[in-house]
Amino acid sequence: MCGIVGYVGSRSAIPVLLEGLRRLEYRGYDSAGVAIVRANKLAVYKSKGKVREVAQTVPKRVRASVGIGHTRWATHGEPNDQNAHPHVDSGNRIAIVHNGIIENAHQIRRHLEERGVALASDTDSELLAHLIAFERETAATLADAVRQVLKSISGAYGLCVVDRDEPGQIVVARNGSPAVIGIGDGEMFVASDSVALVRHTTNVVYLDDGDVATVRSDGYEITDFDASPVERDESAIETSIGSLEKDGFDHFMLKEIADQPDCIQRTLRGRVDDRFNSARLDGLNLSAQDLLSIRRIKILGCGSAYISGLIGGRLIEQLARVPVDAEPAAEFRYRNAIIEPDTLYLAVSQSGETYDTQIAVEEIKRKGGTVRGIVNAVGSSIARTCDGGVYLHAGPEISVVATKTFLSTLTVFVLIGLFLGRMRDMSPGEGERLTTALAAFPGLIADLVEQHEQIEALARKYVDFKNAYFIGRNLGYGMAMEGALKLKEVSYLHAEAYPASELKHGPLALVSPETVTVALIPDDDLIERNLASIEEIKARRGPVVAITQVPLSGVSVDDEIVVPKTHPALAPLAMLIPLQILAYYVALHRGCDIDQPRNLAKSVTVE
């Protein structure tokens, strides 16, 4: 969600801060700002809107070697200049930037108001600046003051603090919201995401919950809340500058759709076992005996990650004959779930920082359960909390809406189904058919991503519709859910997904010539039932777009997109591509902000 950048060194901080904030724009935000310490003076430049608008407010000749910056996604208080970060105390000594939510903010606000503090914003974050300023009056160091304040705080935070009277350092703290230190030569960096640092360093240190770090130009030191030293390993950043550019595409979403054949290659690389017609998933860190003892799998995620779990669960069930179900991570963590010893829990998150999923992982581990992560971001919180898992290796995904990470996640679920299936009831012959199909799958996806002309024509045809249904059966229903989510996320059109069999149980009442239905029809034993559902819609004069593996004859659909046949486990993955392209072009012709849809964030690190 929100983004943090910090710099301490010998060069001018402002260009580093602004460039880092631009790298974090993909996360979604509504205001931005920077604070710099210069000649024992604290200067803040912030406003509602984009980073480029903040950049225009900074005097051209201002130079400072220490600073912090922020992009805000509103939680407490509407998006405006006053609620933008950084926030300062009443004496303009302490400046902070904060990701997360302070749960006891109301009590703290009352306490500060009783002390006569005039609060300048509606945010919970500003309260931290005032509390740290009070503690700083008696604390020996800024880090001591921060540690003392954080002992009284409930909630999540990634926090950066600078002190006008103690220049040359940034204090960073983390609890439930990511924070990373970038290591340079005579300079140091801070960020909420290593993407902000790729131009300046390749070595980083990821903080853990409860860490408080003091960062200076010549190094850093990390402690816990009791000021005891803590050691954290250094890691390498795998992201390249080139992967963060559009490379001639109009939008990152379009680039990431086009990147999917290569993504699938990276996800599959080294994981297909041709000798035994199986898969290699050593990162799960589970023995053959452990895997054979699994009686159930539970998949947890949020948004597209949850939908991938619904589809992936069906795939694993079909391939491995193990019961699987999926659940939104937030619902799981709130319902005091029973953790079973013979259940494998899979936590799905492209960022590896999704707060609800992270808390669910911690709850499972606290109760002794076996949980593994399926994430894209190496070194992320969920990846480090779980005792193993599978990295997607999809590369950076800059657009807020998930495309290539969703397809890579489904590919991982196919590999898990193949892996477990070959340990159980799947024959070598069936394993060979699936591994052969996987080898050909990147080429099939490459052909599909070239279907822009036909699908853009469809988008123009239906762009003025206000409502859309997406329907399918079995695996097709999960894909319908993702298709509806993509359309509403990026184009702001109202879209709903239903099992095709549920139409006559209520939703059919809303079918009309003004409501388009997108029907997903794989070549399986349910094709006749799917065609019957289309006839029900056409009888009520509803327009239908069919995405099908079999050219439809004798069925009067309005438009048809034919997807090549492949292994049944891969069919829903192939049908995803037209859904992504359709959503993109509808949004394009509606004039929407495709890469940064309103009200949404890439990495949801708050409740």
Beta strands, then each sheet from edge to edge (+ up, - down):
strand 1: 3-8
strand 2: 31-38
strand 3: 41-48
strand 4: 66-72
strand 5: 87-88
strand 6: 94-99
strand 7: 157-163
strand 8: 169-175
strand 9: 180-183
strand 10: 188-191
strand 11: 203-206
strand 12: 212-216
strand 13: 219-223
strand 14: 234-236
strand 15: 272-273
strand 16: 278-279
strand 17: 296-301
strand 18: 324-328
strand 19: 343-349
strand 20: 370-375
strand 21: 389-391
strand 22: 467-472
strand 23: 494-499
strand 24: 515-521
strand 25: 544-548
strand 26: 559-562
sheet 1: 3+ 2- 4+ 1- 10+ 9- 11+ 14-
sheet 2: 5+ 6- 7+ 8- 12+ 13-
sheet 3: 15+ 16-
sheet 4: 18+ 17+ 19+ 20+ 21+
sheet 5: 23+ 22+ 24+ 25+ 26+
end
